[in-house]
């Protein structure tokens, strides 16, 4: 599977669509580089962040960059055929 990370301008636009909501928890189960979550944290700095990704190297990078987030590796129940 090829990685695709949400461009910052798209992440910001997505967050702005729901900016009026009171958010306590934010989760992204295909977090990639964390761009969407970083945009959300700007809007809701007190929210608890949960991130997961399939790629263990991406998970390691996220953990280094964001030690205050809860981050794990997502392991699917089944894998798609190649």
C-alpha positions in Angstrom: 0.0 0.0 0.0 1.4 3.4 -1.0 1.4 6.1 1.7 -0.7 9.2 1.1 -0.5 11.9 3.7 -3.2 14.6 4.0 -1.8 17.9 2.7 -1.8 20.6 5.4 -4.2 22.9 3.6 -6.7 20.0 3.2 -6.3 19.0 6.9 -7.0 22.6 8.0 -10.0 22.8 5.7 -11.4 19.5 7.2 -10.9 20.8 10.8 -12.6 24.1 9.9 -15.7 22.2 8.8 -16.3 21.0 12.4 -14.6 23.8 14.4 -17.9 24.6 16.1 -18.0 21.2 17.9 -16.7 20.6 21.4 -14.1 17.9 21.0 -12.6 15.8 23.8 -11.0 12.9 21.9 -9.5 12.9 18.4 -8.5 9.6 16.7 -6.9 8.8 13.3 -6.5 5.1 12.5 -4.4 5.8 9.4 -2.4 8.7 10.9 0.5 8.7 8.5 2.7 11.7 9.4 0.0 13.0 11.8 -0.9 16.0 9.7 -4.6 15.8 10.2 -4.1 15.3 13.9 -1.8 18.3 14.2 -4.4 20.5 12.4 -7.0 19.3 14.9 -4.8 20.0 17.9 -4.5 23.6 16.8 -8.3 23.9 17.1 -8.7 21.7 20.2 -5.4 21.9 22.2 -6.9 20.1 25.2 -8.2 17.1 23.3 -6.8 13.7 23.9 -5.1 12.4 20.8 -5.1 8.7 19.6 -3.1 7.8 16.5 -2.5 4.5 14.7 -0.9 3.4 11.5 0.0 0.1 9.7 3.6 1.0 9.2 5.8 0.4 12.2 8.4 3.0 11.1 5.6 5.6 10.8 4.4 4.7 14.3 8.0 5.1 15.7 8.3 8.5 14.1 4.9 9.6 15.5 5.9 8.5 18.9 9.2 10.5 18.7 7.4 13.6 17.4 4.4 13.5 19.7 5.2 11.8 23.0 2.0 13.2 24.5 -0.2 11.3 22.0 -1.5 7.8 22.5 0.0 6.0 19.5 -0.1 2.3 18.4 0.3 0.1 15.4 -2.9 -0.9 13.6 -2.8 -4.5 12.6 -5.8 -5.5 10.4 -7.7 -8.7 10.9 -7.0 -9.7 7.3 -4.6 -8.4 4.6 -5.7 -7.5 1.1 -4.1 -9.6 -1.6 -1.2 -8.0 -3.4 
